[in-house]
Amino acid sequence: MPSYSFVLNGKPVTVEAPAEMPLLWVLRDMLNVTGPKYGCGVGVCRACTSHLDGGEFQPCVVPVADCAGHEVTTIEGLADGDELHPVQQAWLDCDVAQCGFCQPGQIMAAAALLKKKGRPTDADIDRIENVCRCGTYSRIREAIRKVSADE
């Protein structure tokens, strides 16, 4: 079986897996990184949203072979040690989560948006396509605005 090396949350990893295996399964089943959630498996719900070389992507539809030599960051790698990322802190401050299932993906999408656009408009925020079954979109917008205002 082929092996693939990449950087995961700041640490080099190597895994043996079929080339076409979605990275999400490698993360969850082989590397025990369970923050990215399986929702739909086709990249639509975006519960698995993570970062690849700093930009957001859905590891449920990206084969592990495509990640070789790249840097993957999941919700587990977003904080700086014990210090939460500003988006994570805003999520707590604004009491965003209800069931919490989609929140890792939501937070990763928000962090990518804020990295790309430090002061996003409501229209920019509304373009985040992650699905929240609990409907906490107004609190998500509030948390993103809070981080934007704090910068």
C-alpha positions as CSV (number, residue, x, y, z in Angstrom):
1,M,0.0,0.0,0.0
2,P,1.4,3.5,-0.8
3,S,2.3,5.9,1.9
4,Y,1.6,9.6,2.0
5,S,3.4,12.3,4.1
6,F,1.9,15.6,5.0
7,V,1.9,18.1,7.9
8,L,-1.1,17.7,10.1
9,N,-1.7,20.5,12.7
10,G,1.9,21.4,12.6
11,K,3.4,17.9,12.9
12,P,4.6,15.7,10.1
13,V,2.7,12.5,9.6
14,T,2.9,9.5,7.2
15,V,0.1,7.1,6.5
16,E,-0.3,4.0,4.4
17,A,-3.6,4.2,2.6
18,P,-5.2,3.6,-0.8
19,A,-4.6,6.7,-2.9
20,E,-8.3,7.4,-3.5
21,M,-9.2,7.1,0.2
22,P,-10.8,10.4,1.3
23,L,-8.6,12.3,3.7
24,L,-11.5,12.5,6.2
25,W,-11.3,8.7,6.8
26,V,-7.5,8.9,7.1
27,L,-7.9,11.7,9.7
28,R,-10.7,10.1,11.7
29,D,-10.0,6.4,11.4
30,M,-6.2,6.2,11.1
31,L,-5.0,9.3,12.9
32,N,-7.8,9.7,15.5
33,V,-8.4,13.3,14.6
34,T,-12.2,13.5,15.1
35,G,-12.9,17.3,14.9
36,P,-13.8,17.2,11.2
37,K,-17.2,15.5,11.1
38,Y,-18.7,13.3,8.5
39,G,-22.0,14.7,7.4
40,C,-22.8,14.1,3.7
41,G,-19.6,12.7,2.2
42,V,-20.0,14.8,-1.0
43,G,-18.7,18.2,0.3
44,V,-22.0,19.9,0.5
45,C,-22.8,20.1,4.3
46,R,-19.2,21.1,5.0
47,A,-19.2,19.6,8.5
48,C,-15.6,18.4,7.8
49,T,-14.2,21.8,6.7
50,S,-10.5,22.0,7.4
51,H,-7.7,24.0,5.9
52,L,-5.3,22.8,3.2
53,D,-2.2,25.1,2.9
54,G,-4.3,27.8,4.7
55,G,-7.4,27.7,2.5
56,E,-10.6,25.9,3.4
57,F,-11.4,22.5,1.9
58,Q,-13.6,19.5,2.5
59,P,-11.5,16.4,3.3
60,C,-14.5,14.1,2.7
61,V,-14.0,14.6,-1.1
62,V,-10.2,15.1,-1.3
63,P,-8.2,11.9,-1.7
64,V,-5.3,11.4,0.7
65,A,-2.9,11.3,-2.3
66,D,-3.8,14.9,-3.1
67,C,-2.6,16.0,0.3
68,A,0.9,14.6,0.1
69,G,3.4,17.3,0.7
70,H,0.8,19.8,1.9
71,E,-0.2,21.3,5.3
72,V,-3.6,20.2,6.7
73,T,-5.1,22.0,9.7
74,T,-8.2,20.7,11.5
75,I,-10.1,22.3,14.4
76,E,-7.6,20.5,16.7
77,G,-4.7,22.6,15.2
78,L,-6.4,26.0,15.2
79,A,-5.6,27.0,18.8
80,D,-2.1,28.1,19.8
81,G,-1.4,25.7,22.6
82,D,-3.9,26.5,25.4
83,E,-4.8,29.8,23.8
84,L,-7.9,29.6,21.7
85,H,-8.0,31.0,18.2
86,P,-10.0,34.3,18.2
87,V,-12.8,32.6,16.3
88,Q,-13.0,29.8,18.8
89,Q,-13.2,32.3,21.7
90,A,-15.9,34.3,19.9
91,W,-17.9,31.1,19.5
92,L,-17.8,30.7,23.2
93,D,-18.4,34.4,24.0
94,C,-21.5,34.5,21.6
95,D,-22.8,31.1,22.7
96,V,-23.0,29.9,19.1
97,A,-23.2,26.2,19.5
98,Q,-26.4,24.2,20.1
99,C,-25.9,20.6,19.2
100,G,-22.3,21.4,18.2
101,F,-22.0,18.9,15.3
102,C,-21.3,21.4,12.6
103,Q,-19.3,23.8,14.8
104,P,-15.7,22.6,13.9
105,G,-16.5,23.1,10.2
106,Q,-18.2,26.4,10.9
107,I,-15.2,27.7,12.9
108,M,-12.7,26.6,10.2
109,A,-14.8,28.3,7.5
110,A,-15.0,31.5,9.6
111,A,-11.3,31.4,10.3
112,A,-10.5,31.0,6.6
113,L,-12.9,33.9,5.7
114,L,-11.3,36.2,8.3
115,K,-7.8,35.3,7.1
116,K,-8.9,36.2,3.5
117,K,-11.0,39.2,4.4
118,G,-10.3,40.8,7.8
119,R,-13.5,42.8,7.9
120,P,-16.1,40.7,6.0
121,T,-19.5,42.2,5.3
122,D,-22.7,40.4,6.2
123,A,-22.9,39.3,2.6
124,D,-19.4,37.8,2.8
125,I,-20.4,35.9,6.0
126,D,-23.6,34.7,4.5
127,R,-21.6,33.1,1.7
128,I,-20.3,30.6,4.2
129,E,-22.0,27.5,2.9
130,N,-21.7,25.2,6.0
131,V,-25.0,23.7,7.0
132,C,-26.2,24.2,10.6
133,R,-29.3,22.1,11.4
134,C,-29.9,24.0,14.6
135,G,-30.0,27.3,12.7
136,T,-27.5,29.3,14.7
137,Y,-26.6,31.4,11.8
138,S,-27.4,34.8,13.5
139,R,-25.0,33.8,16.4
140,I,-22.4,32.7,13.8
141,R,-22.6,36.1,12.1
142,E,-22.3,37.8,15.6
143,A,-19.2,35.8,16.4
144,I,-17.5,36.6,13.1
145,R,-18.4,40.2,13.5
146,K,-16.9,40.2,17.0
147,V,-13.6,38.8,15.8
148,S,-13.6,41.3,12.9
149,A,-14.2,44.2,15.3
150,D,-11.5,43.0,17.8
151,E,-8.8,42.9,15.1
